[in-house]
Amino acid sequence: MNVIDFIEDHQSAYLEELKDFLRIPSVSTKDEHKSDIARAASWLAERLRSAGIKNVEIVPTPNHPVVYGESVRLANRPTILLYGHYDVQPAEPLDLWTSPPFDPTVRDGNLYARGSADDKGQLHLHLKALEALYETEGELPINVKVVIEGEEEIGSKNLWAFVAENRHKLIADALVLSDTSMLAPGVPSITYGLRGLNYYQVEVTGPAQDLHSGVFGGAVPNPITILSRAIARLHDQNFRVTVPHFYDDVTKLSRSERKAIASLPWKEGAFRKIVGSRDLCGEKGFSVLERIWCRPTLELNGIWGGYTGKGEKTVIPSKAYAKISTRLVPHQDPKKIARLVEGHMRRLLPKSVMCKFDVLSAGKPWLADYRDEIFRMAITSLETGFGKKAVFIREGGSIPFVAQMHSLLKIPCVLLGFGLPDENAHAPNEHLSVENYFGGLRSVALFYKELGQNGARL
């Protein structure tokens, strides 16, 4: 039996097994789910062994374990490093879920559960693709190394230490992962670019303590007012970031890439429906896709201070806070951008207040040359697996591990996304298209088989 027929015969079993995985509430940010995290790691270790990966270990870290496995037995065959994560976001608010978040339910062709799209469903289809190849061919067609972490949703705090300690063990010909999205329904996609991400917290202090607004109002600096005015000056009327030299290192989009992006089967109306706002806005001179994929941004993610409880409290607060992020594109340097943003913010604030500026995280952008041979194999496999034309896309989000591993190992990174932009990752009613799950499973199996047959030249 060939691998595609095997997959078709086992669809029900694969879906039920995925439901078992999704029932484990492996929420990494909550201490009460420590045992669930451990259970998910053990569950994965067993599935890796079933997929023909004999050397499997659960590696402890100061927080949640890394599941590592390898099967490296074939000379003159390429080695892929498969990455994924088994932790999920908290499910709250629970009352906004149509069905319980950890009770997987299929409705209208979609599988609803926390983690279905991000990232358990996408990870699981890789494991089943490997298992199907192992069962039909008696061995895996390629060499495989697998790293599955349990802290992606809380910043991968211990993953990089694991990578640094095991750098030579992780050497491979390519990194493969599925934690991204397709462009649209019916459009299988390979992501070849991700934006980098810096995250900052600003604390502005005015008076030494909260003050009575009647007694002191009009004579002392109000940090909420001052911080708000500074934030309002971080963009001009065309939504360009006003931080001096912010755009100095931004790589200009080529005519060919702009043409390729403009030709994609993407509809602004569908995007507007997902967003749900009355209108769109952004940097003048660029299309919507160029803005969210290829241009750097600065966004205000949160602002607070003073009294926000029920009723009245006439107070001038001592402090005001903001969380700000910058999405970065090639060839912007995260450290340089952090210095520029901090310097500009301090210049915008008057001497009547004090400012504390913290860089909470920093991550590089990543861009691949999708003309490499491995991308040709991947796009062909997608088109066969889905029976539809596949496309190359960028994504506006960030996956720090991709940029880090690309920089460390100097290998191509193949991002095969099988989610959709409206599948509510991190939100209530997260779901994954069952059709995309099986289309992805077929495509990945074909991709791995093609690598085994023709990947020696990578």
C-alpha positions as CSV (number, residue, x, y, z in Angstrom):
1,M,0.0,0.0,0.0
2,N,1.3,3.4,-0.9
3,V,1.6,6.1,1.8
4,I,-1.4,8.2,0.5
5,D,-3.7,5.2,0.5
6,F,-2.5,4.3,4.0
7,I,-3.3,7.8,5.3
8,E,-6.8,7.7,3.7
9,D,-7.5,4.4,5.4
10,H,-6.4,5.8,8.8
11,Q,-8.1,9.2,8.8
12,S,-10.6,8.4,11.6
13,A,-7.9,6.9,13.8
14,Y,-5.6,10.0,13.3
15,L,-8.4,12.4,14.1
16,E,-9.3,10.5,17.3
17,E,-5.7,10.5,18.4
18,L,-5.4,14.2,17.8
19,K,-8.4,14.7,20.0
20,D,-6.7,12.8,22.7
21,F,-3.7,15.1,22.4
22,L,-6.0,18.2,22.5
23,R,-7.7,16.9,25.7
24,I,-4.5,17.5,27.6
25,P,-4.6,21.1,29.0
26,S,-0.9,21.8,28.6
27,V,-1.1,25.5,29.5
28,S,2.5,26.5,30.0
29,T,1.8,29.8,31.8
30,K,-0.1,28.3,34.8
31,D,1.6,26.3,37.6
32,E,-1.5,24.2,38.2
33,H,-1.0,22.6,34.8
34,K,2.5,21.3,35.5
35,S,1.3,17.7,35.6
36,D,-0.6,18.3,32.3
37,I,2.6,19.6,30.7
38,A,4.4,16.4,31.8
39,R,1.6,14.3,30.5
40,A,1.7,15.9,27.1
41,A,5.5,15.4,26.9
42,S,5.1,11.7,27.7
43,W,2.3,11.4,25.2
44,L,4.5,12.9,22.5
45,A,7.5,10.7,23.4
46,E,5.3,7.6,22.8
47,R,4.0,8.9,19.5
48,L,7.6,9.6,18.3
49,R,8.5,6.0,19.0
50,S,5.5,4.8,17.0
51,A,6.7,6.9,14.1
52,G,9.9,5.0,13.9
53,I,12.1,7.3,15.9
54,K,13.9,5.0,18.3
55,N,16.1,7.4,20.3
56,V,13.6,9.5,22.3
57,E,14.2,11.4,25.5
58,I,12.3,13.9,27.7
59,V,14.9,16.5,28.6
60,P,14.2,18.4,31.8
61,T,14.7,22.2,31.9
62,P,14.3,24.7,34.8
63,N,10.6,24.8,33.8
64,H,8.9,22.6,31.2
65,P,10.7,19.7,29.4
66,V,11.9,19.5,25.8
67,V,11.0,16.3,24.0
68,Y,13.9,15.3,21.8
69,G,14.1,12.3,19.3
70,E,16.3,11.3,16.5
71,S,16.5,8.6,13.9
72,V,19.8,9.0,12.0
73,R,20.7,5.7,10.3
74,L,20.7,6.4,6.5
75,A,23.9,7.4,4.7
76,N,23.5,9.8,1.7
77,R,20.1,10.9,2.9
78,P,19.2,14.3,4.1
79,T,18.6,15.1,7.8
80,I,15.7,17.3,8.8
81,L,15.2,19.0,12.1
82,L,11.5,19.1,12.9
83,Y,10.4,21.7,15.5
84,G,7.1,22.2,17.2
85,H,5.6,23.0,20.6
86,Y,3.1,21.2,22.7
87,D,2.1,24.0,25.1
88,V,-1.0,26.1,24.6
89,Q,-2.4,29.4,25.6
90,P,-4.9,29.7,28.5
91,A,-8.4,29.2,27.3
92,E,-10.1,32.0,29.2
93,P,-12.6,33.6,28.9
94,L,-14.3,30.2,29.0
95,D,-17.8,31.6,28.6
96,L,-17.0,32.7,25.0
97,W,-16.3,29.1,23.9
98,T,-19.2,27.4,22.1
99,S,-17.9,24.0,23.3
100,P,-15.4,23.4,26.1
101,P,-11.8,24.2,25.0
102,F,-10.4,20.9,26.1
103,D,-13.2,18.8,24.8
104,P,-12.4,18.6,21.0
105,T,-15.5,18.9,18.8
106,V,-15.9,18.8,15.1
107,R,-18.4,21.3,13.7
108,D,-18.9,22.3,10.1
109,G,-15.6,20.7,9.0
110,N,-13.5,22.3,11.7
111,L,-12.0,20.8,14.8
112,Y,-12.5,23.1,17.8
113,A,-10.2,23.0,20.8
114,R,-7.4,25.0,22.4
115,G,-4.2,24.2,20.6
116,S,-5.9,22.7,17.5
117,A,-4.3,25.3,15.2
118,D,-1.5,26.5,17.5
119,D,0.4,24.2,17.4
120,K,-0.8,20.7,18.4
121,G,-2.8,20.0,15.2
122,Q,0.0,21.1,12.9
123,L,2.6,19.3,14.9
124,H,0.6,16.1,15.0
125,L,0.2,15.8,11.3
126,H,4.0,15.7,10.9
127,L,4.1,12.8,13.4
128,K,1.4,10.9,11.5
129,A,3.2,11.6,8.2
130,L,6.4,10.0,9.6
131,E,4.4,7.1,11.0
132,A,2.6,6.4,7.7
133,L,5.9,6.4,5.9
134,Y,7.4,4.1,8.5
135,E,4.5,1.7,8.3
136,T,4.4,1.5,4.5
137,E,8.1,1.5,3.8
138,G,9.5,-0.3,6.8
139,E,11.8,2.6,7.6
140,L,11.8,6.4,7.4
141,P,13.0,7.7,4.1
142,I,15.1,10.4,5.6
143,N,17.1,11.1,8.8
144,V,15.0,12.9,11.4
145,K,15.7,14.9,14.5
146,V,12.8,16.3,16.5
147,V,12.7,19.2,19.0
148,I,9.3,19.8,20.7
149,E,9.2,22.4,23.4
150,G,6.7,23.2,26.1
151,E,7.4,26.9,26.6
152,E,6.7,28.5,23.2
153,E,3.7,30.4,24.5
154,I,5.8,31.9,27.3
155,G,8.7,33.0,25.3
156,S,10.8,29.8,24.9
157,K,12.8,30.8,28.0
158,N,14.7,27.5,28.3
159,L,14.8,26.3,24.7
160,W,17.8,28.3,23.6
161,A,19.9,26.9,26.5
162,F,18.9,23.4,25.3
163,V,20.0,24.3,21.7
164,A,23.3,25.8,22.9
165,E,24.1,22.7,24.9
166,N,23.2,20.4,22.1
167,R,24.3,22.4,19.1
168,H,26.2,19.6,17.4
169,K,23.5,17.1,18.1
170,L,21.0,19.3,16.2
171,I,23.1,19.7,13.0
172,A,20.8,19.1,10.0
173,D,20.3,19.9,6.3
174,A,17.0,21.8,6.9
175,L,14.7,23.0,9.6
176,V,11.0,22.1,9.1
177,L,8.0,23.3,11.1
178,S,4.3,24.0,10.9
179,D,3.3,26.9,13.1
180,T,2.1,29.4,10.5
181,S,-1.0,29.8,8.3
182,M,-2.1,29.4,4.7
183,L,-2.8,32.5,2.8
184,A,-6.5,31.7,2.5
185,P,-8.9,28.7,2.3
186,G,-7.9,26.5,-0.7
187,V,-4.5,28.2,-1.0
188,P,-1.7,26.0,0.4
189,S,1.3,28.1,1.3
190,I,4.9,28.2,2.3
191,T,6.1,31.1,4.4
192,Y,9.5,32.4,3.4
193,G,9.7,35.5,5.7
194,L,8.9,36.5,9.3
195,R,9.2,39.8,11.0
196,G,11.3,40.1,14.1
197,L,9.9,41.4,17.3
198,N,11.1,43.7,20.1
199,Y,8.9,44.2,23.1
200,Y,9.3,47.1,25.6
201,Q,7.7,48.4,28.8
202,V,7.8,52.1,29.7
203,E,7.2,53.4,33.2
204,V,6.7,57.2,33.6
205,T,6.8,58.7,37.1
206,G,5.6,62.2,38.0
207,P,4.9,63.0,41.6
208,A,6.3,60.8,44.4
209,Q,2.9,59.4,45.2
210,D,-0.8,59.7,44.0
211,L,-2.2,63.2,44.7
212,H,-5.6,64.8,45.2
213,S,-6.6,66.2,41.8
214,G,-8.4,69.1,43.4
215,V,-5.6,70.2,45.7
216,F,-2.8,69.6,43.2
217,G,-4.4,69.5,39.7
218,G,-3.0,72.1,37.3
219,A,0.3,72.4,39.1
220,V,2.0,69.0,38.9
221,P,2.8,66.7,36.0
222,N,0.2,64.0,35.2
223,P,2.2,61.0,33.9
224,I,-0.8,59.5,32.1
225,T,-1.3,62.8,30.1
226,I,2.4,63.1,29.4
227,L,2.9,59.5,28.4
228,S,-0.2,59.6,26.1
229,R,1.1,62.8,24.4
230,A,4.5,61.1,23.8
231,I,2.8,57.9,22.4
232,A,0.7,60.0,20.0
233,R,3.9,61.5,18.5
234,L,5.4,58.1,17.7
235,H,3.7,58.1,14.3
236,D,3.1,60.9,11.7
237,Q,-0.2,61.5,9.8
238,N,0.8,58.8,7.2
239,F,1.4,56.2,10.0
240,R,5.1,56.2,9.5
241,V,7.1,55.7,12.7
242,T,8.8,59.0,13.7
243,V,11.8,57.4,15.6
244,P,14.8,58.9,13.8
245,H,16.8,56.4,11.7
246,F,14.1,53.7,12.3
247,Y,13.9,52.9,8.6
248,D,17.6,53.3,7.7
249,D,18.4,49.6,7.3
250,V,15.1,48.4,5.9
251,T,15.6,46.5,2.7
252,K,13.6,47.9,-0.2
253,L,11.2,45.5,-1.8
254,S,12.1,44.6,-5.3
255,R,9.7,45.1,-8.2
256,S,9.4,41.4,-8.8
257,E,8.5,40.7,-5.1
258,R,5.9,43.5,-5.1
259,K,4.5,42.1,-8.3
260,A,4.4,38.6,-6.8
261,I,2.6,39.8,-3.6
262,A,0.1,41.7,-5.7
263,S,-0.7,38.7,-7.8
264,L,-1.6,36.4,-4.8
265,P,-5.2,35.2,-4.5
266,W,-5.9,37.4,-1.5
267,K,-9.0,39.4,-1.0
268,E,-9.1,42.6,1.1
269,G,-12.8,42.1,1.8
270,A,-12.1,38.8,3.6
271,F,-9.4,40.5,5.6
272,R,-11.7,43.3,6.6
273,K,-14.3,40.7,7.8
274,I,-11.7,39.0,10.0
275,V,-10.5,42.3,11.4
276,G,-14.0,43.6,12.0
277,S,-13.1,47.3,12.1
278,R,-14.9,50.0,10.2
279,D,-11.8,50.8,8.0
280,L,-8.2,49.9,7.5
281,C,-5.2,52.1,7.9
282,G,-1.4,51.9,7.7
283,E,1.8,53.3,6.2
284,K,1.1,55.3,3.0
285,G,2.4,53.9,-0.2
286,F,2.2,50.2,0.6
287,S,-0.5,47.6,0.1
288,V,-2.1,45.8,3.0
289,L,-0.1,42.7,2.5
290,E,3.1,44.7,2.2
291,R,2.3,46.5,5.4
292,I,1.7,43.4,7.5
293,W,4.5,41.3,5.9
294,C,7.3,43.5,4.7
295,R,7.2,46.8,6.5
296,P,8.4,47.5,10.1
297,T,5.8,48.7,12.6
298,L,5.6,50.2,16.1
299,E,2.4,49.3,18.0
300,L,1.1,50.3,21.4
301,N,0.0,47.1,23.1
302,G,-1.3,48.4,26.4
303,I,-1.5,51.5,28.5
304,W,-2.5,51.9,32.1
305,G,-2.2,54.0,35.3
306,G,-4.2,55.8,37.9
307,Y,-7.6,54.7,39.2
308,T,-9.7,52.4,37.0
309,G,-12.1,50.8,39.5
310,K,-15.7,51.4,40.0
311,G,-17.0,54.8,40.8
312,E,-14.9,58.0,41.3
313,K,-11.5,58.6,42.7
314,T,-10.1,62.0,41.9
315,V,-6.5,61.4,41.7
316,I,-3.4,62.4,39.8
317,P,-1.4,59.1,39.6
318,S,2.2,58.8,40.5
319,K,2.9,56.5,37.5
320,A,1.7,55.6,34.1
321,Y,2.8,52.5,32.0
322,A,2.8,51.4,28.4
323,K,3.7,48.2,26.6
324,I,5.1,48.8,23.1
325,S,6.3,46.4,20.4
326,T,8.2,46.9,17.2
327,R,8.0,44.4,14.3
328,L,11.2,44.3,12.3
329,V,12.2,43.4,8.8
330,P,15.5,42.6,7.1
331,H,18.1,44.0,7.8
332,Q,17.0,45.8,11.0
333,D,19.0,45.0,14.1
334,P,16.9,44.4,17.2
335,K,19.5,45.9,19.6
336,K,19.9,49.0,17.4
337,I,16.1,49.5,17.1
338,A,15.7,49.2,20.9
339,R,18.3,51.9,21.4
340,L,16.6,54.2,18.9
341,V,13.1,53.7,20.3
342,E,14.3,54.3,23.9
343,G,16.2,57.4,22.9
344,H,13.3,58.9,21.0
345,M,10.8,58.1,23.9
346,R,13.1,59.8,26.4
347,R,13.4,62.9,24.1
348,L,9.6,63.1,23.8
349,L,9.1,63.2,27.6
350,P,9.6,66.4,29.5
351,K,12.1,66.8,32.4
352,S,9.2,67.0,34.8
353,V,8.9,63.2,34.8
354,M,11.2,60.2,35.1
355,C,11.3,57.3,32.7
356,K,12.2,53.7,33.1
357,F,12.5,51.8,29.8
358,D,12.8,48.0,29.8
359,V,13.4,45.8,26.7
360,L,11.5,42.7,27.6
361,S,12.5,40.7,24.5
362,A,14.2,41.1,21.2
363,G,14.1,38.9,18.1
364,K,15.5,39.1,14.6
365,P,13.6,39.0,11.3
366,W,14.1,36.1,8.9
367,L,13.9,35.8,5.2
368,A,14.6,32.8,3.0
369,D,15.6,32.4,-0.7
370,Y,12.7,30.3,-1.8
371,R,14.5,29.4,-5.1
372,D,16.5,26.8,-3.1
373,E,15.9,23.2,-4.2
374,I,14.2,22.2,-1.0
375,F,11.5,24.8,-1.5
376,R,10.8,23.5,-5.0
377,M,10.3,20.0,-3.5
378,A,8.0,21.4,-0.8
379,I,5.8,23.4,-3.2
380,T,5.4,20.4,-5.5
381,S,4.4,18.2,-2.5
382,L,1.8,20.8,-1.3
383,E,0.2,21.0,-4.7
384,T,0.0,17.2,-5.0
385,G,-1.3,16.8,-1.4
386,F,-4.0,19.5,-1.7
387,G,-4.6,19.1,-5.5
388,K,-4.4,22.9,-5.7
389,K,-1.8,25.5,-6.7
390,A,0.5,26.5,-3.8
391,V,2.0,29.9,-3.2
392,F,4.9,31.5,-1.4
393,I,4.0,34.1,1.3
394,R,5.5,36.1,4.1
395,E,3.9,36.4,7.5
396,G,3.8,39.4,9.8
397,G,4.3,37.4,13.0
398,S,7.5,36.2,14.6
399,I,9.0,32.8,15.4
400,P,12.3,33.6,17.2
401,F,13.4,30.0,17.0
402,V,13.5,30.1,13.2
403,A,15.7,33.2,13.0
404,Q,18.0,31.8,15.8
405,M,18.4,28.4,14.1
406,H,18.9,29.9,10.7
407,S,21.7,32.1,12.1
408,L,23.2,29.3,14.2
409,L,23.1,26.3,11.7
410,K,23.1,28.2,8.4
411,I,20.4,25.9,7.0
412,P,17.2,26.5,5.0
413,C,14.0,26.7,7.1
414,V,10.8,25.4,5.5
415,L,7.6,26.7,7.1
416,L,4.6,24.7,6.0
417,G,1.5,26.4,7.4
418,F,-1.8,24.6,7.6
419,G,-3.9,26.9,9.8
420,L,-6.0,29.8,8.5
421,P,-5.9,33.5,9.6
422,D,-9.4,33.4,11.1
423,E,-8.9,30.2,13.2
424,N,-8.7,32.1,16.5
425,A,-5.3,31.0,17.7
426,H,-4.9,32.5,21.3
427,A,-8.7,33.3,21.3
428,P,-11.9,31.5,22.2
429,N,-13.2,29.0,19.7
430,E,-9.8,28.2,18.2
431,H,-10.2,25.7,15.4
432,L,-8.4,23.8,12.6
433,S,-9.9,22.9,9.3
434,V,-10.1,19.1,9.1
435,E,-9.6,19.3,5.4
436,N,-6.4,21.3,5.9
437,Y,-5.2,18.8,8.5
438,F,-5.4,15.9,6.1
439,G,-4.2,18.0,3.1
440,G,-1.2,18.9,5.3
441,L,-0.6,15.3,6.4
442,R,-0.6,14.1,2.8
443,S,1.7,16.9,1.7
444,V,4.2,16.4,4.5
445,A,4.4,12.7,3.8
446,L,5.0,13.3,0.1
447,F,7.6,16.0,1.0
448,Y,9.6,13.7,3.3
449,K,9.4,10.9,0.7
450,E,10.7,13.3,-2.0
451,L,13.5,14.3,0.2
452,G,14.5,10.7,0.7
453,Q,14.5,10.1,-3.0
454,N,16.1,13.3,-4.4
455,G,17.4,15.2,-1.4
456,A,21.0,14.0,-1.3
457,R,22.1,17.1,-3.2
458,L,20.8,19.5,-0.6
